[in-house]
Amino acid sequence: MRYTLVLVLTFAILEHGHSEDHIMIAEKIFYAFNNISRLFEKYVLRVDEEYWKLQDEAASEYDFIIVGGGSAGCVVACRLSEVSNWRVLLLEAGEPENIIIDIPALAPTFQKSKYDWAYRTVKQEYTAFGLEDGKINTPRGKVLGGSSSINFMMYIRGNIWDYEQWEAKGNPDHKTEMTSRKDRDNHTISRFYTRKKYLVVVTAAPSKFGFPITHRHGCQTYILGTGWGYKDVLRCFIKSERARLNDADPRYHGLHGYLALPVHPDECHPRGGPEMNLPLFDFNAPNKSFGVGPMQSTTRKGRRETSARAFLRPTTSRKNLDIVTEAFVTKILIDDNKKAYGVLYEKNGKTHEVKAKKEVILSAGAINTPQLLMLSGIGPKEHLEHHGIKCLKDLPVGKNLMDHPYFYCFILKIAFDLSQMFITAVLSLADFILHGTGLLTTIGGIMGVGFVKTNVCDSKAPVPDIEFMFIGGSLATGMGGLRAMGIKPEYYKQMFGPLETGYQWTIAPVLLHPKSVGYVKLNSTDPHDPPLIDPRYFSDPDNCDMRTMIGGIREAEKLINTTAFRKYGAELHKVPMKGCDHHVFDSDGYWECALRSLISTLYHPVGTAKMGKKDDPTAVVDHRLKVHGVKALRVIDVSVMPVHIAGHPNAAAMMIGEMGSDYLKQDWLDGNKTHRIPCDITNIK
């Protein structure tokens, strides 16, 4: 009933028009219902206590404190609390998720909501001419589960080449291979032990074995790796996954992990790919780098699977894990010996201090992690002193911001009747509620993806430089354009106004390996003051990023002429972008103007606490994710990524959480003993 009421009201208002007034009315109704739903769940259903087992306040001391309950932080909390004699605290600034977050099709509506930090970039120098104030909205999850609770649920790990680059940049990878069971038994890692309903981890000599061993009780023993090459990270991806894919290769997909991973076989994926020598393929397996495929998503039975639901929900019986939400961390406590010993956090108007006996772990994401490091005295000395902050360790925090820009204005008009769209949406409620199927399970309208190489910048690496997202609809559909993207009304009216009564497809090219690098800086010493964010899209001196994006558009144009697209009467929307009318439509000059006007973020900021060797002047943490020059402090989130990936970093964030947890166990467990770890995954349905 709750699903039905909010969706019928919202769809009904949107059906009558796309004006800003209608959007604001729909938005207010949606947020009001969302708030009422949250109050009902909290005080009537008591989900905080009964479902999540949340604590009102933290104790005074723990072994480990994890700051940030997002994609990586939830994994770390889950894995560290497997060791029963460790006390673990997870602090999250946002609330727990609620029932509305379940619905995949509503993903765009959570931007600028209370579940979003609602950051905006500084005014852009090279782009965003068609956006309000010349700034780009930068959503980040402020909710238990982090951005996995508000994103589009796409699970794309990245290319094998990406992780080999991580290793090549000074993040060690010991080339030890095992070829037989005898080799495994005789190696210094010692033997493997199993007990019913337990995983047994032997933390002896470091090793590099990229596979789990599955036992008859359904549990798995994982050997802990030490590097960041593809085989190492593959082990962690497999460890997390509970894949339910068609013809999944068990060498590359896990079957017994916490994270549900289905495919969307009923969605319309781009059949025109094979005509361009782009085969249908599993983009999360290393067999091919280029092709098209249906979506793999973090959903379970048609509902969103956040990292909180996947990794925290099975831990609720553990007495050694405390989770405190609406807890805003303001500072890392560091003593005179440059050792982190705790944090300060605010909740309900009071400031609390909590201490860590072993380590403090930052998992606050690529924006909040550098902000908190700098507020605590770790960052560029000159910048910190400008704000009157004593510099405890001079490190290039915030200086390696990389993001995936994407372009949502390559729109195809399709011969398709949308007159029954409202009725279809309402009728699909029954399918969603009863069976987890239907229109509402569509992940934000994304039907499939493709990966191509433009060769514009002559990179010899066998890796795609452009991703295509195939989207049913456009920004003229629903609340996307004016609301989520912040498009100036005059730009929206000229470009998207003529599309409000028809049906469209969008092929959105994504720049996968940008050469332009931005930054995150402090705006002030007030932790509540949003940081300064500047992605600096298209600022590379060789203009390679721009030329690659235009090359991606040229590849997309080839798809229009394939049999699959012609069958639907696909035709490029040729109304020119406002401000670009003086260019010949479809010329390189036109597309450069359009890209600079309405480029946007795909919400993939990474790299602001870069991983690298101690003598690397651009590195903040070492390959074991320890902050250089500061004891008992690690960063375990996408901030550490040294190179961006040809994928979506939500998957990589969870992998980093797995890898970081392994490092912590290696460092803090006695290598001469075995440790029984509860195998909660046997209880997941």
N, C-alpha and C positions, 0 to 999 in steps of 0.2 A: 504493500500500500504506500509506503514512504517513497519507494522508487517511482511508483506510478504518478503520484501527486506532483512531485517536483518536475518530472520530465514532461508531463502533459502540459503544465502551465508554461514551462519554458519554451517548448516547441510551439505552443499555440501563439505566443507573443511573437516569436521569430517568424512564424508563417505569415504574419500580417505586414512585414516589412523589415528593412535592414537599416533604418535610420538610427542615428545615435540615441534618440529618445527611446526607441523600442529596445535597443541593446541595454540601455541603462535600467529600464524596467525589468527586463529578464534577469539582468545581473543582480538587482536588489532582491528579487524573488528567490533566486537560486541561493544567494548568500544567507538570506533569512532562514530558508529551510535548512541550509547546512548548519547554521548555528543552533537551531532548534534540535536538529538531529543529534548534534554533539552533546547538548545538555541532557537529552533523553538517554543517550547511551551512558553518559557519565554518572548521572544521579539516579536513574531508574534501573537500567540494565547493569550498572556498576561495572562496566567493561574495564576501567582502569585497574580495579582491584582483582576482579574475577578472571579477566581475559589476559591482561598484560602484566598483572602482579606488580604494579608500579608502587614506588615508595614516595611518600610526601616529602621526605627530607633525607639527605645522605647521612651516614654515620661520620665519625670524625676521621677515620683512617681506613684505607684499603691497600691491597697489594698493588693494584693497577687502577688508574683512573683514565677513562676513555672520554674524550671531549668530542661530541658529535655522534648522534645516532642515525647516521645516514647509511649509504650503500656499503661503505667500508667499515664504519664503526660498529654496525650490527653484527657483521661477520666476526670482527675481533672480539666483541663481547661474548658471542656464542662460543668461539674456540677457546678463549682463555678460561671461561667458566667451566669448560670440560675438566679442568684440573680442580678437583673438589676442595683441596686445601688452599686454593687461592681465593681471596676476596676481590671481587671486581665491581667497579662502579661505572655505569654509563650515564653521562649527562647529556641531555638534548634540550635545546632552546625552545622547540616547538611542542605542540600537543601530540597525543596519539592520533593516528589516522581514524577516520570514521567511515560509515557505510557508503557514503557517496563516492569516496575514493575508489571503491570497488569497481566502478563502471568504466571500462576502458574508453568508451566513446566520449566521455566527458573530460578527457585529459586536458583539452585547451582551457577549460573553465577555471582551473586551479591557479592559473597565472594571475598574479596581482591579488590573490586571495590571502587569507590569514595563514595559509600553508606555504606561502612564498615570501622570501626575504624581499622580493620586489626591487631588486637593485636596478640601477640604470648606469650606463657608462657616462663618462664625461662627454662633453660636446665633441663630436668627431671632426677631425680635420680633413679626412680624405673621403668620407662616406656619410650616409644617413641624411642626405639633403632632403629626402621626402618624409622624414620622421619628425615628430614633435620635438622641438628644441634641439634637433640634430643629435639626439641621444638614442641609444639602443637599449630596449628593455632586456634585462638579464635575469631571468627567473632562477632561483635557487631554493631547494626545498627546506622549509622551516617546519618540520613535522617529523615524528618518529618514522624512520625510513628514509628521511632526507629527500633528495631529488628522485629517488625511485618511487616515491609516492605521488609525484606530480608530473613525471616525464611521460613519454609516449611508449614506454615499455619495450622498445626495440633492443634485442639482445644480439649485438654484433661485436665479437671479440677484437677484431683487427687482424691484420695480415701477419704471416710468419716473419716477414722481413722487418716489421716494426720492432718486434721483440729481439731479433738479432741485432738491431741497431741499439737497443737499450744496452745489451751486453757489450757491444763494441765501444760504447762510450764510457767504459771503465767500470762496469758493474759486473763483477766476476762471475764466471760460469765454469766450474771444474769439469773437465771433459772425461769423466769417468763413465764407462758404459758397462752394462751387465748383459751377458748374452745367454746365460742359462740359469736354471734354478740352483745348480751347484755353485755358480759364481755368487749368486745372491746369498746363499747360506754361509759362504766362506768369507764374505767381505767384512770389513771392519765395522759395518753397521750392526753386526751380530745377527741374532736370529729374530724371527717374528713370532709373536705370541698372540693367541686369540683366546678369548673367554666369551661365554654366552652373553650377548647384549653389551659387549664391551669392545672398544678399540684399544689396542695396546701399542703405544708408540715407544720405540727405543731411540733415545736421543744420544747416540754415541757419535762417532766421527761424522762430520758433514759429508753428504753424498749428493749426487746429482742423478736421480733415477726418476724418469718421468712417467710413472705409472702407479696405480694402486693395486693392491692384492685383495681380491674379494674372497670372503670366507663363507662357509655354509650357513652362518647365522645371518647373512645379509649385511654384515658390517665390512668395513674395509680398513686395512692398515696402509697408511701412506708414509713413504720414506721422505724425510725432510730434505729439500734441496737448498742450494746456497746461491744460485745465480738467477739471472733474469733472461736467459736465452729461451727460445720457443719451447723446448722440452720441459724446462722448469715451470714456466707459466702454464703450459698445457696441463701439467699435473694438478695445478690449483684450480683451473677451470673445471676439469673433470671431477675434482673433489667436491665442488659446490653443486654440480648439476644433478637434477633428477629429470633427465630428458625423456620426452615422449614424442620423438620425431619420426617421420616416415623414413624407413631405411637408414636410420642413423648409424654411422660407423662407430662401433664401441671403442675404437682406438682413439677417437677424438671427442666423444661425448660420454658424460657420466650418467649412470642410471640410479645411483643410490644416495645422492646428495640431498641437501635441503631445498634447493631452488628448483621449482617447477619450470619446465621449459617445453611448451608445446609448439607445434607449427600451426599456421592458419591455412589449412588446405582449401577451404571454401572461398578464400578471397581471390580476387582477380589479379593475378600477377602478370607481369609483362611478357606475353607470349611472342612479342615481336623480337625479343632478344636473339634467338637462334638465327634469324635472318641476317643479323649483324655479327655472326660468329660469337655471340654471347650466350653460352649454353645455360640451361637451368642448373643450378648447383647449390650445394650447401656452403654458404659463405663462412661458416665457422669451422670448416675442415680445411687443411692445408693443401689439398689436392689441386685446386685451381685458385687463381687470383682474380679472374675476370669472368663475369656472367651476370645473370639475373636470377632472382628466387623469391619465393613467398616468405612472409615474415616469420621469424622465430621471436617469441616474445616472453616476457616475464609475467605470465598469467597462469592461473590454475582454475580449471573448470569455467573458463570464460571470464573470470574476475582478475583484477590486478593482483599480482604477487609482489608486494614490496619486500625490500630486504628485511624490514622489521618482521613481517609476517613469516617470511621464509626462515630467518635465522634466530629470531628472538622468541617467537611463539613456542617452538619446541623446548625452550629452556625454562619455562615457567615453573617447573618442579625443582629447579636448582636453587638451593638456599644461599649459595655464595655469590649470586649476581643481583645487584641492586640497580634498578632503572629509575631515574628521576627525570621527569619531563618538565617543560617550562622553566628550565634551569639555565640561565644565561651566563656563560663563563666569561669573566672580564679580564682575567690575568692568570698567567702561569707563575707560580712561586718558584724562584731560583735563588739558591743561597750564594755565599761569597766564594764557594769552591766551584761555582758554575754547575751546580747539580739541581735539577728540578725535583721539588719535594711535595708539590701539591698545586691546587688551584683555588681561586676565588670565584664564586658564582652567586648570582642574584636569583632569588625566587620570592614571589609575593612581597616585594618591596624590601626584603632583607638580604644582607650580604652574608654568605657562609664561606668558611674555610674548610677544606678537606685535604688531607695529606695522603701521599702515596709512598708506601714503603719500598716499592721496587721501581716503577716507572710511570710517567705521564705520557699518554698517547694522544696525539692530535689527529682527529679524523673529521675535521670540520669542513673539508672541501677546499677547492682551489681559490676561493675568495676569502672565506672566514679564517682558514688556517694561517695564511700570511698576515692577515690583520692581527690575529691574536699573538703571533710570534713577535711582530713589531711592537705591539702594545706592551709586551713583556720584556723588551729590550734586546731582541734578537732580530737583526736586519741591517740594512745599509746604514753605516754610522752617520753619514752626513744627513740623511733623511730623518733619522731618529733625533739627532741633536737639533734639527730644525724645529721639531715639535717639543723639545725640552725633555726628551726621554733619554735616560742614561743607557748607553750602548754596552750591553754585557758581552755580545759577540757580534762582530761585524761580518755579516753574511748577505748574499744577494737575494734576500727574501722578496718575493713579489716581482722579480725582474724578468721572468721567463714565461709570461702569460701567452699561451697558445690556445686558439679556439678554432672551431669549424664554422666559417661563414657559409650561409646558404642563400639561395635566390628563389623566391616563391612566385616569380612573375613570368615564368615560361608556362603559359596556360593553353590548354587545348580545349576547344569547344567540341562537345560530343553530341551526336544525335541520340538522345535518351530522354524519356519522359519522366520528369520528376513530380508530376502533379499529385502522385499518391505518396509522396515522401513522408508527409506528416502522419498519414494513416499507417504506413509501414512502420514508422518509428514507434508508434503507440502499440501496435500489435506485437512488435518484437519484444515488448516487456515480458510477456508470458514466456517466451523462449529463453530470455535471459535469466529470469528468476527460477524457472523450473529446470532448465537444462544447461544453462551457461552457454547458450548459442544465440545466434541472431545478430541483428544490426548493432546492438549496443556493445558487443564484444569486439567491434572493430577498433583497433588501437589508434584513435585519433584520425581515422580516415586513411591511414597508410596501408596500401595494398601490397606493396612489395618493394624490393630494392634492386639496384644494379650497380656494378662496379666496372669502370672503364679506365683506360689509360690514354690520355690525349697526346702524349709525346711532344707537347708544346715546348717544354723546357728541357727536352733531351735528357731526361733522367734515364740512366741505364738500369735502374733497379726494377725487377719484375713485380711491380706493385702498382695498384690503381692510384690515380691521383684525383679522380672524381667519383663520387657516389651519386646515384640517382635515387631519389625517393619518389615513388609513384603514389600519388595522393588522389583519392576520389573526392573531387570538389576543388574549391579554391578559397582564397580569403574572402570572397563574396558569399561564401556559404557559412552561415552562423555568425558568431561573434569574433571571428579571428582577426580581421583586418584592423578595424578601428580600435578594438579593445586590446588584444594581446600584443600586437605589433606597434601600436602607437603611430599609425600612419596619419599624416596630415589629411584633413578632410578633402582638400582640393585634389590631392594625389589619388586618394581612394575613389573619389567621384569619377575622375577621368578614366582611371585604369580598370576599376572593378565594378563601378556602377552599372555598365551595360551587361554585366554577367549575372545580375541578381535574379533574373527570371529563367535562366537556362541551366544546363548541366555542363560541368567542366571536369577535366582531369588536369592535374598539375604535375609536371616533371620538374622536380626541384633539385638542381645540381648542388652538391656539397663539395667544398674544397677540403681535401683530406689531409694534405701535408703543407700547410701554409708556411711560407717563408717570412711573412710579417709576424713580428713578435711585439706584444704589448706589456703592460705592467699593472700591478695592484699597489696602491700607496695609501697611506693613512690620510684621512681628511682632517682629523684632529686627534686629540688624546682621549676623546670620549668614546668608549667601546660601542655605544649605541649609535654613533654617527656612521653612516654607511661609508665604506672606503671608496677611494677614487679608482675607477676601473677604466682602462683604456686598451682595447684589443688592437687598435691601430691597423685595422683591415686595409689591405692593398697599399701598404706603406713600404714594401720591399723595393729597394732602389732599381732593380732590373725589371720591375713591373711583371714579374713572373706569375704572381698569384692572379692578377687580372687576366693575363693571356691564357692561363690554364682554365679559368672559369669560362671565358669565351669559347675556348676549345670544347669544354663540356657542353655548352649550349649547341655547338655545331654537331656534337655526337647525338644530342637529344633530337635535333631536327631530322637526323637520319631515321629515327624510330617512327616518325610520323608517316614515312613512306613505306613502312612494312605492311604486310597483308593484315596482320592482327589489328593495327590501328586504323587502316583504311576501312575495315569492316564496320567500324563504329563511326565512320565519317569524321574522323579526327581532323581538326583544322586549327592552325595556330591563331590565337587571339591577337589581332594585328592593330588594336588601338594603341597608339604610342604612349609612352610614359610622359607625364607632365614634366616640362623642363627639358625634354629630349626631342621635342618636335622638329628642331632644326637639323637633326641627323636623319639620313635615309634609313627607314625602318629595316631592321635585320642586318645593317652594316656593323662592322666591328665597333665603330664609333658610337652607334646607337646603343649597343649592348653594354659598352663601358659606361656610358652615361646612366643607363637604367640600373646597372649593378651598383654604381656609386650612390644612386638615389635611394634604393630600397633593399640594400643588402641587410641581412639580419644574422643573429647568432643562432646556431642549432643547439645552444645551451650546453656546450662541451668545453668549458674552460679547464685547462690543466697546466701543470708545469711550474707553478709559482714557488715551489720548494724543491727544486730539481735534485734528482739523485745523481751522484757522481763521486769521483775520487776526491780525496782531501785537497789535492793540489789543483783541482779544477776550479778556476775563479768564478764559475757560474753555478756551482753546486752548493746545496744547502744541507743535504743528508747524504750519508754513505749508502752502499748497496744493501746494508742491513737496516736502512731507514732511520739510523741514529743521526740526530742533528750534530753536525760537525762542531766540536769544541764545547758541547754542553752534555753533561752526563744525565742519564735516566730520562731522556726526552726523545721521543720518536715521532715521526710523521707517517701515518699510514692512511693515505688517501691519494686521489689523482694529482695532488699537488706535486708528487715526487716524479711524475712521468717526464723523462728527459726528451722524448720525441713523441709527437702526437701519433695516434694510430689511425689506420684506415678502418675505423669502426666507431662504435658508440661507447664512451668511457664508463657507462654504468656497469657493463660486464667487467671491464678492466678494474674498476673500483673494488668489486667484490673479490676478484682474483688477488689484488694487492692486499686486501684484508686477510685472505687466506695465507699469502706469503709472509706478511708481517707477523701473523700469529705464529707461524712456524718458527720464525726467527726468535721470537720471544720465548717459545718453549725450548728451543735449542740453548738459549742463553741462561735460562733460569731453572730448568729442570736438571736434576743430577744425571749426567750422562752414563753413570754406571748402574742405573736402576731402570726398571720398566714402570710405566704409569698407566693405570687403567682409566680409560676415558669413556663415559656413558655414550652408548650408541643410540641417541635419541631418534635417529633417522628411521629405525625400525618401527617407530610408532606413528610415522607420518602416513596419512591416508591420501 
